[in-house]
Amino acid sequence: MTAYHILKHTTKSVAIYEARQIARGATGHNAGQVAPYFEKDWDDIVQEYGLEMASDAQQSVLMARDLLVDIIDYTNCVVPFHSQLGYA
């Protein structure tokens, strides 16, 4: 994220150095999933955090996919990225 914001909001260049093998981890690959829902019932979230905070959180999760797409497009990063419609 830091490299992305430097590239997007300044005229600086960025070089990223990995200490070890790239994509090192439990699976050997960087992988993730953005699911635009919470596992807790909406009413429970609102009761615990209030409507404004719950709504802000939901909006942030919905915007996460758009941010990922922007990062990939802006940096010309060549990575597999798949999006699909699903229902919770």
Contacts in CASP RR format, 6 or more apart in sequence:
PFRMAT RR
TARGET T0000
AUTHOR 0000-0000-0000
METHOD contacts of the structure
MODEL  1
MTAYHILKHTTKSVAIYEARQIARGATGHNAGQVAPYFEKDWDDIVQEYG
LEMASDAQQSVLMARDLLVDIIDYTNCVVPFHSQLGYA
3 14 0 8 1.000
3 16 0 8 1.000
3 75 0 8 1.000
4 71 0 8 1.000
4 74 0 8 1.000
4 75 0 8 1.000
6 12 0 8 1.000
6 14 0 8 1.000
7 13 0 8 1.000
7 14 0 8 1.000
7 74 0 8 1.000
7 75 0 8 1.000
8 74 0 8 1.000
18 24 0 8 1.000
23 29 0 8 1.000
23 30 0 8 1.000
34 61 0 8 1.000
34 64 0 8 1.000
34 65 0 8 1.000
34 68 0 8 1.000
35 61 0 8 1.000
35 88 0 8 1.000
36 58 0 8 1.000
36 61 0 8 1.000
36 62 0 8 1.000
36 64 0 8 1.000
36 65 0 8 1.000
37 61 0 8 1.000
37 88 0 8 1.000
38 45 0 8 1.000
38 57 0 8 1.000
38 58 0 8 1.000
38 61 0 8 1.000
42 54 0 8 1.000
45 54 0 8 1.000
45 57 0 8 1.000
46 54 0 8 1.000
49 57 0 8 1.000
65 83 0 8 1.000
68 81 0 8 1.000
69 81 0 8 1.000
71 77 0 8 1.000
72 79 0 8 1.000
72 81 0 8 1.000
END
